[in-house]
Amino acid sequence: MNQTSPTENRLIVPYPPQDGLLTFDGIGLEYLVDGKPCKIIDEVSLSIHQGEFVSFVGPSGCGKTSLLRMVSGLAPAPIGQVLYHNRKINKPLKNVGIAFQSPTLLPWRNILNNVLLPLEVVQPYKREFKQKQAKFIAMAQDMLATVGLKDFQSQFPWQLSGGMRQRVSLCRALIHQPEILLLDEPFAALDAFTREEMWFMLQDLWLRVKCVCILITHDLREAVYLSDTIYVMGPRPSSILYKLKVDLPRPRTLEDSLTDEFNHYVADVRRHIKRN
């Protein structure tokens, strides 16, 4: 195994936009604080390609979650633009899956029906739901089996552990085969052992769908384990300080996270994080 540092041939910003599924073109963000403008994001320009798994890491308050809101269309970029298939995102996108730190499952629906929810409300699945209900149920059951919840589909969220609820949340986010999956620290509330299990399960689900995945995390090992590309953001007003390509083969195992090569990547990212 190559034991050399992965720092060679890494790109440090400025990083111009390129063709891709998603393009961040001069993104900026500022708020009014006591009547005065406070810049949160100075400038972010980058491109994300079809099927790429990308992580954003950096200090708290640097605008990582705001980038997810811009991609989803829930809060379009106030400065610059985010392009999806070369079209500016200015309203909520339909073909997006989202999972947060809190699973936010509907307590009155059992696990199977929680996973089915996007197929009931997102087109074109919504208009096909009654006719293809049996097919959709089979899809949901198959996805639950993938994350080890085959025997829990009739349970309700309150009957499951935190890790189990987060698995359900990931299944729900991916059931409608979105082109983009947005993850905002989805495993931060879990214990270390459960979190590592979730890395493996997320990778397995993502490899099946191969959508663009954007992960916000403070866990550098998590970023390296899951990502094709890691972007390090600086403190406010933030920009991209560093881009790292993770050239580890897939599927990755937890044993891979113990290797020198893996830990070189983690150390490389850590060196570029500036906290203030």
Steps between C-alpha positions, in 0.01 A plus 500: 500500500624847419609663826579843357311811603194576282587869485662488158317659210227643724330819390493805724253777415430706296305224329298606193161344422497202262228315316309267733160406629530775762705818470555754777578823319630777728271411790491748786286560808461781751258588778410823675625502860401808704419670172843435353582242230690195627656287228470125564619362166747709303512299178456135403547371145517131419342224294349166609458220248236231456543219753761688705505483881616834640558613859533851639698537823604808693439696820150556635321801357688509170185449291511128419130440571412814305657341192262205536201735518617669181532167318156385615346826382345562842721811530640589156844661493468876570844565347620308197307197378471123534443329166330161464532357149621852406179661627494736795336360813242757610231275649483168689620203296283189482766238434684548830525281810587656837604350834579703810661434838150433638315236295165691519287196422121532517401338832152392383635302204673165535851451362390368161259790449763753607732368228217507244416865571705658215333268249163632615587870467771533230420489130494291288461238775204678661268453201612137462479405866164324500570305182855402600455476876608135517818578305579799721444298817742237370756775430466632855524153651811425298663823616411429864650152463822659371541693827401207722142609576305238308324382816414849628281637221182483714660674799461870576788748535477518879563125516841527328841614620659821371722310258207301366295817447788655308515194273130549429566867426766407244268249334227764479745752350604255227180306424399731213849466345591868525774647285632690803524386864569766765625389842541748785703329775265199492703290746619765745259392775599133483761317706832423329424132440157567347640787293756272336227246422304781335796591277494150355123501452496846340776396261302188407182698432687769307681247281160362401359838401825679396352845541697811584541503877601809699591436863555759772705357784746590775633143508809488279515119501139494385580739217794290380314170531202616294628760257646519153580868559538705818478880509645682800329830578668777696360709787264790432496656250560157352625367170640168382853473638581152375373223277601138559425204273468175696641226280399199709327206329133422559322345671696616804506297819553602860832315483607748231463780754786349702756517220785749473366625166160580651657683794724701265180636341353586839819678606513686168150641551570588864809702404290729282222578748528848649279565800532878528 
